[in-house]
Amino acid sequence: MNGTDDRERKSWYRSFAEVAMDFVPGSGVARAAFEQMRVRIRRDLEEELDLLKAERERDQQTIARLSDVLERQQSALEALVEQAEARDH
């Protein structure tokens, strides 16, 4: 299922929930509670997404640093091998 289908399903669900609330006694209260809950959930999800993006950025920086260390160690090892080969000849 692609993103468009997900959005359509969410949109359909939201529309259904709003229409259903029109027939419930105290629907104004229910609608306000539904909207407040939706806003709170969205805010929580956005905060979690921001945290995950920051964690991903830190992970990418760590990977870059480890890659640099690996390259330096590999170069040093190659230099040692060349020195050993030169000494043996």
MODELLER restraints for C-alpha pairs under 7 A, 6 or more apart:
rsr = mdl.restraints
at = mdl.atoms
rsr.add(forms.Gaussian(group=physical.xy_distance, feature=features.Distance(at['CA:18:A'], at['CA:31:A']), mean=6.88, stdev=0.5))
rsr.add(forms.Gaussian(group=physical.xy_distance, feature=features.Distance(at['CA:21:A'], at['CA:27:A']), mean=5.07, stdev=0.5))
rsr.add(forms.Gaussian(group=physical.xy_distance, feature=features.Distance(at['CA:21:A'], at['CA:30:A']), mean=6.54, stdev=0.5))
rsr.add(forms.Gaussian(group=physical.xy_distance, feature=features.Distance(at['CA:21:A'], at['CA:31:A']), mean=6.42, stdev=0.5))
